Amino acid sequence: MIMLILEGIPLFLIELGMGQRMRLGALGVWNTIHPWLGGIGISSCIVTLFVAIYYNVIITWCFYYFFNSFRYPLPWAVCPQLNGTDVEECERSSETAYFWYRTTLDAAPSIDETGGFKWWIVLCLMLSWTVVFFIVMKGIQSSGKVVYFTSLFPYIVLTIFFIRGITLKGAGAGLIHMYTPKVEKLLEPTVWLDAATQVFYSFGLAFGSLIAFGSYNTPKNNCVRDVLLVSVCNAITAIYASVVIFAILGYKATLGVDRCIQVNKHILVKHNLLPTMDVDHTEYEHAMANLNDTMLKEWEFEKCSLEDQLSSAAEGTGLAFIVFTEAIVELPGSPFWAVLFFTMLLSLGLGSQIGILEGMLCTIFDIDIFKRIRKPYVTGVVCAFCFSVGLIFTTGAGEYWLKMFDSFAGTIGLVVVALMEMIAVIYIYGHEKFTEDIYQMTGIRPGLYWQMTWRYIGPAIMGCILLSSILSMLLRNPTYGAWNGELGVVENKSYPNWVMGIALAMIVAGVLPMPVVFLLRRFQILKVDLDIHQGSIRRNETTASTKEMIDEDDVVSPDLPPPQSLAATRFTIGDFDDDDDDDDDFSGPALGGPVNVRSDSDDEDEPPTMGKMLAKKPGGTMSSPHSKPQQLQFKNQHHLTPDVLSPGSRKKPFRMEVVDF
């Protein structure tokens, strides 16, 4: 909640507001604020690529479990037998753990041993990328329709599980455990990094997707209302889902304690310390209290603690595929609950993957060489590339690689990108200017809460989390959980040096574009890419799905006819007048203002204004990646200069022709 209020909500408004204000993807927004900051968009795209590669593997596993959920009994409900006896590895662990580590993953003993490709996982990975491709290939319009299902269906399933979960034995114990704080955990930096990462994933922050989605909003959309509404819904949904999960975990832990007590009762009866197995709990407790430490050790009594059972609940993949499936087995009609549960996970996973890919593709389409390529082709190439790299997760060491990607590629990189985004908007673009943009778009002027979190609290918290997390990783050798089939347990092992080298390379790849682009452009090693434009009048189509989303507010000037009649239009822009009342209105055409150009300063270090852009590129394309293909061609007897487009100039009028391709 602390990270949500002090980090998530403020950064959410920054990304959504900048996308809506500039009508550009992540790459275009940061180049517009200042060409030196163009690396932020590239870093965001690279980190998003890493996340997209491994995130789809979770969807792959969900597909495999979903297909197996139609079998009765469930394949993870019983141990397989060999010559009439249970397989030893399954006996030593549990039915669900055996099905996960041996049947599904066929896990290797360490990350050094791949164990070869598992063909069933390869096929499921291919299926998952095929589904994602067909959802995303048509753009935001088609994927938006799918999101209606992927967003709403999990609420239905959660409600069904909630009603069932709170009626189970031990549900109360699980909820008490959930709401019992462990304050000492707040001293661990990685806990705060996990909290920040959770907020980033939950909102989609720093992936570029929010900027892309914001760019499709109408200029007058109330993005402040959207941010607050989504944030409240997000928090309520998280708490709601947690209640469901811990209620079922409490049920599972209670069953575990009951089994443990039965084992101990059997030992007590065997040694004539109890008359029968059917004695009440008070008599059992009395018999256990009379045992000394030697008896407890020699007779191999188990410690039956509900708190230990709840604390040992797995996290991440283990929570979904081991603990939760074990609880589902105990429910009457278990295949029905399994199908419901994994359909919900598929919906959640696909919804997140759609957002991740849309943000990355929007950034790709901000690059000139991809502008005129049809979106299905680019989407197909991206999906094929991600599938090829993702084959590493289909080996016996696939889960270990996924944990490594999740620990390094999708955490530190996201925090660095988010920190740079906040610094770029608040300190370079200017918090006063951004506040004014929000006011012009929504009629709401961000107050003290927004200013304090943007300017001081947010960057300070992210900086502290980043530094402490890096120091913690350096001081403590990172480990991963490897499956020991002989013992039937998960053992912690240190990552080999060559794997840590790959992890470091991923972190560097996600962060390096920011200083590289800064140095290249600061010292003019590489000319500023003027084709990555700014402003609301930049228009260039990326996908046909966005055409219907552009309204009359998106026309170059409110005085122009609607887009469908632009092809037959020729018009003249007259002299600028010093006395014109609109000279001080810099809202731009996307906000209902005139086509004036704000004349800020001639300082070369400032971001190029629209006037400077047009002056340097007289016949330039005025385009944006989110609308119909229109190109403005200036016809004038002389080249445009900054004086022509600056307020107060008395130059000769020029004619501008619009050509519809």
ABEGO torsion letter per residue (X at the ends): XAAAAAAAAAAAAAAAAAAAAAGBBAAAAAAAABAAAAAAAAAAAAAAAAAAAAAAAAAAAAAAAAAAAABOBBAAABBBBBGGBBBAAAAABBAAAAAAAAAAAGBBABAABAGEBBAAAAAAAAAAAAAAAAAAAAEAAAAAAAAAAAAAAAAAAAAAAAAAAAABBGAAAAAAAAABBBAAAAABAAAAAAAAAAAAAAAGBGAGAAAAAAAABBAABBAAAAAAAAAAAAAAAAAAAAAAAAAAAAAAAAAAAAAAAAAAAAAAAAAGABABAABBAAAAAAAAAABBAAAAAAAGBBBBBAAAAAAABBBEAAAAAAAAAAAAAABBGAAAAAAAAAAAAAAAAAAAAAAAAAAAAAAAAABAAAAABBAAAAAAAAAAAAAAAAAAAABAAAAAAAAAAAAAAAAAAAAAAAAAAAAAAAAAAEAAAAAAAAAAAAGBBBBAAAAAAAAAAAAAAAAAAAAAAAAAAAABBBBBBBBBAAAGBBBBBBBBAAAAAAAAAAAAAAAAAAAAAAAAAAAGABBBBAABBBEAABBBBABAAAAAABBAAABABAABBBAAAAAABBBBBBBBBAABAAAABAAEAAAGBBABBBBABABAABBBBAAAAAAABAABBBBBAABBBBBBBBBBABBBBAAAABBGBABBBBBBBBBBX
